[in-house]
Amino acid sequence: MENKGYEVKKNIHPELFDIKVVCTCGATFDIRSTAKDIKTTLCSQCHPFYTGEQRFVDTMGRIERFQQKYKKFKKGSKKSE
């Protein structure tokens, strides 16, 4: 492609690093980023959309608290009046 006299402005672009992204499942992959370190909880190796498995990522017990709070509304259980 021919340069038509356009120049990139100097000293305004962030520095890019070649980094290794690490997932909690153990998968790693290399990318370029302005961040020096990236750690992720889900990737294409373990995400339910790609694997076809249903998996709940619950690090703070939110699912259990929700189930405890709304267990009285579970199907089949009725309050006696």
N, C-alpha and C positions, 0 to 999 in steps of 0.2 A: 504494500500500500504506500502510496506516495505522501510525503509530508508536505502539506500545503501552507507552510509558514506558521502552523500552530505549534506553540511550545507549551510544555507542561510547566506550571508554576513551581518554582523550587522552594523547598523548606516549608511546605504546608501539608504534605502527605505524611501520615504516620508510618513508622517503621514496620515492615513486615518480617515475621519470623517463620521459619520452617519448624513446626511443632508436631508433637505426637499427642493425639487425643486419647484419653484412657477412660473406658467405661467400667462401671462397677461389675459387669459380667466378665471382665477380663479382656475384652476385645480392644484393640488399638488400631489407629489409622493415622496417617500423616496428612496434614493440611498446612496451609499458610494462613497466618492470622496476625492481628495486631496484639493479641494477648500472648503472653509467654507460656501459659499453662492452661489447659482446659481439661476438666474432669466432668463426666456426665453420668447420669443414672440410667439412661436408656439410649440404645443405638439400634441400628438396623439388624444387628445380630440377636438382640433380645427383646425388641419391641413387639407387643402382641399383634400389631397390624401385619408385620412381616413374618412372624413365626406361626401365626394361626392359633396360638394358645391363648387362653384367657389367664391373665396374671394380674394380681393387684399389687401395686407398689404403694405400700403403706408404711412409712417410716415413723409416724408419730402416733399410731393407734387410732386414727380418725375413723376407720371403718368400724372397729369394735365399739367406739363411743356412739357412733350413729346407730348401730344395731341395738345397743342397749337402750338408747333413748326411744327408739321407735318399735321395739319388739312387741308392745301392746297392740300395735296396728297391723301385725302380721296377719296374713290371710288365714281364716279359720278360727282365729281367737276373737271372741266377742266378750265385751264387758257385761257382767251380770248387773242388772238394774234393780 
